[in-house]
């Protein structure tokens, strides 16, 4: 069983994610830190790093299960639908680097 990550560990990972991964809304790039989604993503993907289960499919599944409220909550969209493929690939690359370097 994996150890529970420290708050500092999650915050460091979240900061990297927040600066490099974005959602695309009407061709506007909104980085996850600006959208206040970076910590949620970091908390959800961290177990993949601990359990060596990191893959594009696993990340896509996690992103699919994170709902983003739009229009004051009138509509909820999966984060996977808002992050373009190139940004999802950047997330995978970032996580692979993070896993290798720790």
C-alpha positions as CSV (number, residue, x, y, z in Angstrom):
1,X,0.0,0.0,0.0
2,X,1.3,3.4,-0.9
3,X,2.2,6.1,1.7
4,X,0.0,9.1,2.0
5,X,1.8,12.0,0.3
6,X,2.6,15.1,2.3
7,X,0.8,18.3,1.6
8,X,4.0,19.8,0.4
9,X,4.4,17.0,-2.1
10,X,0.9,17.5,-3.5
11,X,1.4,21.3,-3.6
12,X,4.7,21.0,-5.5
13,X,3.1,18.6,-8.1
14,X,0.0,20.8,-8.3
15,X,2.1,23.9,-9.0
16,X,3.8,22.2,-11.9
17,X,0.5,20.9,-13.3
18,X,-1.1,24.3,-12.8
19,X,1.6,26.1,-14.8
20,X,1.8,23.7,-17.7
21,X,-1.6,22.1,-18.3
22,X,-4.5,24.2,-19.6
23,X,-8.1,23.9,-20.6
24,X,-9.3,25.4,-23.9
25,X,-12.5,27.4,-24.0
26,X,-13.3,29.1,-27.2
27,X,-9.6,29.1,-28.1
28,X,-8.7,30.7,-24.8
29,X,-6.1,28.8,-22.8
30,X,-6.8,28.8,-19.1
31,X,-4.1,27.1,-17.1
32,X,-5.3,24.8,-14.4
33,X,-3.9,27.0,-11.7
34,X,-6.0,29.9,-12.9
35,X,-9.0,27.6,-13.0
36,X,-8.3,26.4,-9.5
37,X,-8.2,22.8,-10.7
38,X,-4.5,22.0,-10.4
39,X,-4.7,20.7,-6.8
40,X,-7.6,18.4,-7.6
41,X,-5.7,16.9,-10.5
42,X,-2.5,16.5,-8.5
43,X,-4.5,14.7,-5.7
44,X,-6.1,12.4,-8.2
45,X,-3.1,11.5,-10.3
46,X,-0.6,11.1,-7.4
47,X,-1.6,7.5,-6.6
48,X,-0.7,6.5,-10.2
49,X,2.9,7.7,-9.5
50,X,3.1,5.7,-6.3
51,X,1.7,2.5,-7.8
52,X,3.6,2.7,-11.1
53,X,0.3,2.7,-13.0
54,X,1.0,5.9,-15.0
55,X,-0.5,5.7,-18.5
56,X,-2.4,7.9,-20.9
57,X,-5.5,5.8,-20.4
58,X,-5.3,6.1,-16.6
59,X,-4.9,9.9,-16.8
60,X,-7.8,10.2,-19.3
61,X,-10.0,8.2,-16.9
62,X,-9.1,10.4,-14.0
63,X,-9.8,13.6,-16.0
64,X,-13.1,12.1,-17.2
65,X,-14.2,11.8,-13.6
66,X,-13.4,15.4,-12.6
67,X,-16.5,17.6,-13.3
68,X,-16.0,21.3,-14.0
69,X,-19.1,23.5,-13.4
70,X,-19.7,26.1,-16.1
71,X,-22.2,28.9,-16.3
72,X,-22.6,29.2,-12.6
73,X,-23.2,25.5,-12.2
74,X,-25.9,25.2,-14.9
75,X,-23.7,22.8,-16.8
76,X,-21.0,20.3,-15.7
77,X,-18.4,19.2,-18.2
78,X,-15.7,16.6,-17.7
79,X,-12.2,18.0,-17.4
80,X,-11.1,15.5,-20.1
81,X,-13.4,17.3,-22.5
82,X,-11.8,20.6,-21.8
83,X,-8.2,19.7,-22.0
84,X,-6.9,19.4,-25.5
85,X,-4.9,16.3,-26.5
86,X,-1.6,18.2,-26.7
87,X,-2.1,19.5,-23.1
88,X,-3.1,16.0,-21.9
89,X,0.2,14.7,-23.5
90,X,2.0,17.5,-21.7
91,X,0.4,16.3,-18.4
92,X,1.6,12.7,-19.1
93,X,5.1,13.9,-19.9
94,X,5.2,16.1,-16.8
95,X,4.1,13.2,-14.6
96,X,6.6,10.8,-16.2
97,X,9.4,13.3,-15.5
98,X,8.1,13.8,-11.9
99,X,8.0,10.0,-11.3
100,X,11.5,9.5,-12.8
101,X,13.1,12.3,-10.8
102,X,11.7,11.5,-7.4
